[in-house]
Amino acid sequence: MRRVKKYFTASTWRGFLSLMVFVALWQLVIFLKVPYLERLPYPADVATEGAKAVQSSGYWYNWKVSMIRIFTGFAVAQIIGIPLGLAIGLSRVFRGFTFPIFEMLRPIPPIAWIPLAILFWPTRELSIYFLVFLGSFFIIVINVIQGVGNIPVSLKWAATSLGARRKDIFWRILVPGSLPSIVVGMTVGMGVTWEVLIAAEMIAGKGGLGRATWEAYTNSAFPSIIVGMLSIGLAGYLCSALIRKISDMFMPWKRKF
């Protein structure tokens, strides 16, 4: 009984209510034949198509393909981006050499890299991984740099005066102090990464939720288009929830506030 109450909280009921209101408005928009939206499929048709999709192996194959692409590119971006952000934030000399180039490349949208990625990488699959990597890389680096810069200098002085070594300051002050910014960068980066992945799959992908949604469009299967879009939204939500869950493990003090 306690577990049931744990999951069915007031927040859960509010979310359920907002979902019901959204579906009701969706139904009303089609019923009233609102201009430019009258071709939307009814929620019941989308639900029927979704029930068929989840019973097919191809649907889950597309989930698998997209998830592999997302987590591979995203993980590589964190492995490279977090140390790079820490190095730029900590060393003025290193920042002077690398930050101008970084700032010049950062404003370029990942979508603009698609032609170059297709030409540069030997396979289309590697091109997609590269684009997914770019979608998160610049965001995580700039957030880590800001996280390091926001740590009060007085904390470093206090630790030094108490005999702390540079290694201790790094692991006990700088890394924990920049963790909130790292989590923000990862969360925002995950959202951008999904946007880049779907665009790349539609243009050059083989399989994946983005490609399935595009093929539904070319076949004028409107309910399948909505099913694909909702699947992408659900996948992105699950990925962001996983990041928040992992961040709570590394920042237990958040649960006290």
C-alpha angles and dihedrals in degrees: 000000000000091000090053091052090047093059098034097060128150089265090054092052091048090052091048091049093050089051091052091049090050092052091047092052090047090054092046094051091056094043092052090045094231109201115267091008101065091096093063112117118247117260089244091057091049091049091051092049091046091053089053092047096053090054093057124085092219092064093055091042088060090050090051094049094049094046092051091051093046098048095041095052093037094050093050090049091054094045091054101028101051097053090042091052091048091049093049091046095049104039122057091193093052090044091053091055100041110026098070091055091044092051091049093054098038098075092055107103113237088235089063088061093061098093092046092045092053091050096041103047120063095228134035090234092060088047090057092048089051093051091048088051091053092049091065104023102076093041095053093045095052091046093051091049091052091045092055091045092053094058108106113249089220089071091058092046092049092050092048092049089053091055100262116159123229090255091054092048090052097049099033102037114014100042097043090042092054095044095094090054091046091053091049090050092049093048095048091041091054091056093049090045091059090050091052093044094052092049091048092048091050092051105035109357131117110210125345134112093281093053092046091052091049092050089051088055094050089051091047089236097153098179089052090052091057091045089053093048093049090048090053091049092049092048091051091048092052092049092050091046089053090053091050091048093052091045090055088057092055095039105043091162089074090072090062095060 
